[in-house]
Amino acid sequence: MKTRPLVLSLCFALAIIGCSKKESEEPAAPPAPTAVVDPATTGSISGTVRLDGAPPVFRPIDMSAEAACVQANPSTVVPPIVVTGARGALAGVVVYVKSGLGSYRFDVPSAPVVLDQKGCMYVPRVLAIMTNQSFEVHNEDQTIHNVHPMPRENRGWNRSEPVGDPPIVATFTKPELAIPIACNIHPWMRAYLFVFAHPYFDITPKTGDFALKNLPPGTYTIEAWQEKFGAQDQTITIGPKESKSLDFVFHWAPPQ
C-alpha cells in the first residue's frame, strides 16, 4: 500500500521531465538576417508593363447615398481598377522581387507611406510598404470614413476616422501581398496594400515604367501583379554592376 504514492510521484516527475524535454526540442525562431548588401556590386532591373488589348469598361460608382461624396465629385467616378496610359502602358502594377534574395538585412524607411481618403475614394488604390514601416491613413473628406484592412498574416483592425481627426497610424510586421482595405461606410472604396521584407518593389505610374535598384548580383524571380489581370513571373540573372531590362505584357479580350 505504501508503494502506490511513490509510483504516482515517480510517474508525475517523469511526465514533467518529458514535457520539459519536448518544449526544449521545439525549433527556435530563425536568427535575424545580418548580411549587408555591398553597394559596390549592385545592379538594377527596369522595364515597362503594358496591356495588350482595349481596357475593360467599368460601371460608374453610385455615390448618391452620401451627399458629401456627391458634392466632392462633380463628375462621374469610375473605379480605377485598370488605368492605362499611352500605347497601353499599365498603371497600378506592383513589380517586386518574389524570390532569390539571400539573408540580407534592410533598414526600414523613416518616412511613412500615406493612404488618403479623398473624394470618397482611397488614393492611391495600390500601395506598398516595408515591414515595420509607418503606415498612415488620412481623411481629407467632409464625412466620416471607416478604415478596415483585412490581412491574412498580419493583425487586422477596423477604425473609424471622423472629419478632422488625426491620421490613423499603424505598422505591419509580416510580409503579405495584396491586403484588401475597405470602408464599411462606403462600400465602393477599396485599396490594396503590399508589405515586403525588402525594398525591391515598385508600382507603375501611367507610363507603365518600373525600376528595381541596388540589387545584389543573383538570379531572381520578378513578379508583376495587377488587380484585374492577376500576376506574371519572369526569371532574370544580373551580375555585379549590371543593369537589365524586363517587360511584362498583360493580355485582355472582352468576353464574347
Summary of the structure (lengths in Angstrom):
residues: 256
radius of gyration: 24.7
end to end distance: 86.6
largest distance: 92.7
contacts: 700
relative contact order: 0.24
helix: 12%
strand: 40%
